[in-house]
Amino acid sequence: MSDQPTSQEQLATRLVEAGRREEWTHGIVNPPVYHASTVIFPTLAAYEAANANFETALFYGRRGTPTTWALEDALTSLTPGGAGTRLFPSGVAAIAAALLAVLRGGDHLLMVDSTYEPTRTLCNGLLANMGIETSYYDPLVGGAITELFRPNTRAVFVESPGSLTFEVQDIPAIAAAARARDSLVIADNTYGGPTLYPVLALGADLSCVSLTKYVIGHSDAMLGAVTASARAWPLMKAAAGQLGQCGAPDDVFLALRGLRTLGVRLDRQGATALSLAQWLAGHPAVERVLHPSLPSCPGHALFARDCAAPAGLFSFVMRQGSWPQLAALVDHLRYFKMGFSWGGYESLILPLRPGKNRTATRWPAGGPVLRVNIGLEDEADLKADLAAGLERYSAQF
Ligand SMILES: *Cc1c(COP(=O)(O)O)cnc(C)c1O
């Protein structure tokens, strides 16, 4: 599409401009925060006009206001190949809506084995109860996924890189196989989001993003989005309307605010993370670093081909030791706090059990695994904090 950003300059400018249409802002810099359920129709003619236009004009709060349109429009325009966006109260809600939009009872779903755990729980729970069968596949399968299709395979779900173990998937090869079988590709694109990983341009049909992570960026609100290709947009739009989920206005405001600084935050967090990952790769206590820009990460060549830049999230495997011994490392860190989620301005660390949920692949036995979200703190401070933690850990052997 000709109006999609093609260079960093264009993207930086678009992050500032996106969603700020004069018809929504009325000349104020930011779109206003509308709290709305009832929309008042002054005449019968206005009421009828609203009924005829309920997806694009003011109709009822759940169906959208200039606040939500501004964010949806911004995300669509930032996503190469995006035709439309709908908002959901969390990333998991967005993923559930995308799956429900596409799948019917009796369908089969191919799900990547490295997927986010709540996605797996949904497939094995509610979707299984509805007669939708899920089988799991190796994230590194590439074009050989074609052999896993069944006559009733309706969709393939990809998540690249995996958010714990960072395997990078060959999305173009998987999408080509899916297209040949008339199946749709749903992506969890929370890692790369609209600006780093152009999953729709690479062939996916639906891009689910947890805006809770980098877009909101401050660990204080939850929101999700699905951006659809032209082919999948009618399906997604209809499902979102039927499900009745919507984004709350104050959270949408925080996402719009986050968008304006997304580029600079990602640049800085990504650069600090890569530098720390390279340092950890040479550390004697560390066996392997799982960062998609490093050769030690499966699929890193695909990452270099398909993703504009790395985000600030990666994992590393310890050379020796066991889970309880991690206390020496994580209990006394100063800047790295322990907690779920990522993408915020503050650094986080989380011990992982990546083998726990796998069924199609085996996670190699070895030392414990830790994931870090790199924030906006000074790199030298973060490095000193981790170095001290690794020293406390190593002193146990
Ligand atoms: C956090 C996360 C989600 C879910 O997002 P929420 O907004 O927390 O519901 C989905 N996928 C991935 C990869 C995530 O890391």
The ligand as a Tripos MOL2 file, in Angstrom:
@<TRIPOS>MOLECULE
LIG
   15    15     1     0     0
SMALL
NO_CHARGES

@<TRIPOS>ATOM
      1 C1          1.1230  -10.4060   27.5360 C.3       1 LIG1
      2 C2          0.9260  -11.1910   26.2990 C.ar      1 LIG1
      3 C3         -0.3540  -11.4250   25.8000 C.ar      1 LIG1
      4 C4         -1.5950  -11.0230   26.5410 C.3       1 LIG1
      5 O1         -1.7630   -9.6860   26.7450 O.3       1 LIG1
      6 P1         -2.6270   -9.1030   27.9720 P.3       1 LIG1
      7 O2         -2.8520   -7.7020   27.5470 O.co2     1 LIG1
      8 O3         -1.7850   -9.2710   29.1950 O.co2     1 LIG1
      9 O4         -3.9030   -9.9120   28.0290 O.co2     1 LIG1
     10 C5         -0.4620  -12.1280   24.6230 C.ar      1 LIG1
     11 N1          0.6140  -12.5880   23.9710 N.ar      1 LIG1
     12 C6          1.8550  -12.3700   24.4110 C.ar      1 LIG1
     13 C7          2.9990  -12.8900   23.6190 C.3       1 LIG1
     14 C8          2.0590  -11.6920   25.5920 C.ar      1 LIG1
     15 O5          3.3050  -11.5330   26.0560 O.3       1 LIG1
@<TRIPOS>BOND
     1     1     2 1
     2     2     3 ar
     3     2    14 ar
     4     3     4 1
     5     3    10 ar
     6     4     5 1
     7     5     6 1
     8     6     7 2
     9     6     8 1
    10     6     9 1
    11    10    11 ar
    12    11    12 ar
    13    12    13 1
    14    12    14 ar
    15    14    15 1
@<TRIPOS>SUBSTRUCTURE
     1 LIG1         1 GROUP 0 **** ****
